[in-house]
Amino acid sequence: MFVAESEIKVKRSRFLARIYRCSTEAEAYAIMLAVKRELRGASHWVYAYVLSGVMRSGDNGEPPGTAGLPVLNVLRSAGLSGVVCIVTRWFGGTKLGVAGLRAAYKASAIAAAEAAIEKLKSENLTDK
């Protein structure tokens, strides 16, 4: 079960960000696979996770550096750890460009992080 989620729309593309608790890379990948199965009609499933000593992100076919890295930077800036954030995108028919993609993925992750941060803080899963 996810801790928090947020949804934004940018030029008819839909971005759904969910933050899940996890403690291992294997668990993060299992969550990613489950999300892909659940939301299989989507165009992209971008991820970022921060675990004890491990940080990774993936763009899932989006131009390099436009999706996973901005999401990872949001998690790091928020001081979140022990979490994976998956942002699912449904393409709306209009290309957003590199800057537009970066901004949309970042905004989606920020909204989810803001929704999750108080709950996670109360459970000691943040650095802040």
C-alpha positions as CSV (number, residue, x, y, z in Angstrom):
1,M,0.0,0.0,0.0
2,F,1.3,3.4,-0.9
3,V,2.0,6.1,1.7
4,A,0.9,9.0,-0.5
5,E,-0.1,9.8,-4.0
6,S,-0.7,12.9,-6.1
7,E,-1.9,13.4,-9.7
8,I,-1.2,16.3,-12.0
9,K,-2.1,16.9,-15.7
10,V,0.1,18.7,-18.1
11,K,-1.0,19.3,-21.7
12,R,-3.4,16.3,-21.4
13,S,-0.7,14.0,-20.1
14,R,-1.5,12.5,-16.7
15,F,1.2,12.0,-14.1
16,L,0.4,9.9,-11.0
17,A,3.1,9.8,-8.3
18,R,3.0,7.3,-5.5
19,I,5.4,6.9,-2.6
20,Y,5.7,3.5,-1.0
21,R,7.7,2.3,2.0
22,C,10.4,-0.2,1.3
23,S,13.7,-1.4,2.8
24,T,15.5,-3.3,0.1
25,E,16.2,-3.0,-3.7
26,A,14.4,-6.3,-4.2
27,E,11.3,-4.9,-2.5
28,A,11.5,-1.7,-4.5
29,Y,11.6,-3.7,-7.8
30,A,8.7,-5.9,-6.6
31,I,6.7,-2.7,-6.0
32,M,7.6,-1.4,-9.4
33,L,6.4,-4.6,-11.1
34,A,3.2,-4.6,-9.1
35,V,2.5,-0.9,-10.2
36,K,3.2,-1.8,-13.8
37,R,0.7,-4.7,-13.6
38,E,-1.9,-2.5,-11.9
39,L,-1.5,0.5,-14.3
40,R,-0.6,-1.4,-17.5
41,G,-2.2,1.1,-19.8
42,A,0.3,3.8,-19.0
43,S,3.1,5.0,-21.2
44,H,5.9,5.2,-18.7
45,W,6.7,4.1,-15.1
46,V,9.5,6.2,-13.8
47,Y,11.1,5.4,-10.4
48,A,13.5,6.6,-7.8
49,Y,14.3,5.2,-4.4
50,V,16.4,6.1,-1.4
51,L,17.3,3.2,0.8
52,S,20.0,2.9,3.5
53,G,23.1,3.8,1.5
54,V,21.5,3.2,-2.0
55,M,19.9,5.7,-4.3
56,R,18.7,4.8,-7.8
57,S,16.4,6.1,-10.5
58,G,15.2,5.1,-13.9
59,D,13.6,7.1,-16.8
60,N,11.7,4.1,-18.4
61,G,12.1,5.3,-22.0
62,E,11.8,9.0,-21.3
63,P,14.8,11.1,-22.5
64,P,17.8,10.6,-20.1
65,G,17.7,12.8,-17.1
66,T,14.2,14.1,-17.6
67,A,12.3,11.8,-15.3
68,G,14.0,9.5,-12.7
69,L,16.7,12.0,-11.7
70,P,14.3,14.9,-10.9
71,V,12.2,12.4,-8.9
72,L,15.3,11.2,-7.0
73,N,16.3,14.8,-6.3
74,V,12.9,15.5,-4.8
75,L,13.2,12.5,-2.5
76,R,16.7,13.6,-1.4
77,S,15.7,17.3,-0.9
78,A,12.7,16.2,1.2
79,G,15.0,14.0,3.3
80,L,12.9,10.9,2.6
81,S,14.5,7.5,3.0
82,G,13.2,3.9,3.0
83,V,10.9,4.8,0.2
84,V,10.4,4.3,-3.5
85,C,8.5,6.9,-5.6
86,I,6.9,5.7,-8.9
87,V,5.5,8.3,-11.2
88,T,3.3,6.8,-13.9
89,R,2.6,8.8,-17.0
90,W,-0.2,8.5,-19.5
91,F,0.8,10.3,-22.7
92,G,-1.8,12.9,-23.7
93,G,-0.9,13.4,-27.3
94,T,1.3,16.5,-26.9
95,K,5.1,16.2,-26.6
96,L,6.3,18.2,-23.6
97,G,9.9,18.5,-24.5
98,V,12.9,17.9,-22.2
99,A,12.2,20.9,-19.9
100,G,8.5,20.2,-19.8
101,L,9.0,16.5,-18.9
102,R,11.5,17.4,-16.2
103,A,9.2,20.0,-14.7
104,A,6.1,17.7,-14.8
105,Y,7.9,14.7,-13.2
106,K,9.4,17.0,-10.5
107,A,6.1,18.7,-9.8
108,S,4.3,15.3,-9.5
109,A,7.0,14.0,-7.1
110,I,6.9,17.2,-5.0
111,A,3.2,16.9,-4.5
112,A,3.5,13.3,-3.4
113,A,6.4,14.0,-1.1
114,E,4.5,16.8,0.5
115,A,1.5,14.5,1.1
116,A,3.8,11.9,2.6
117,I,6.3,13.8,4.6
118,E,4.3,14.3,7.8
119,K,3.3,10.7,8.0
120,L,6.8,9.5,7.3
121,K,8.3,11.9,9.8
122,S,6.0,10.6,12.5
123,E,7.4,7.1,11.8
124,N,11.1,8.3,11.7
125,L,11.6,7.6,8.0
126,T,13.0,11.0,7.1
127,D,16.3,12.7,7.8
128,K,14.7,16.1,8.5
